[in-house]
Amino acid sequence: MVKRPLVSVVDDDESVRESLPDLLREFGFAVQAFSSAEEFLASDFVDQTKCLILDIAMPRDDRPRSPARIDASPAKDSDRLHNRSQR
């Protein structure tokens, strides 16, 4: 049996948390949805997640605790994703 890759969806919009996982499952992914980065980080799914879809327009209070920070300012290089572990 082939294990399906896990996609974690983090979004404070309930309609997104309900509809996007359905679409991703249609494409063969396993999906877990979370209402905040804090909820995701407290889950048992962090290490299993192969792809993280993170709403960057969530309230500012939630974003700094996200597992990754997406720099919204103009990038000086092509790498705009910075892992907290690299800081």
Secondary structure, DSSP 8 states (H G I E B T S, - for coil): -----EEEEE-S-HHHHHHHHHHHHHTT-EEEEESSHHHHHTSS-TTTEEEEEE-TTS-TTTGGGSSEEE--S--SSS--EEEGGG-
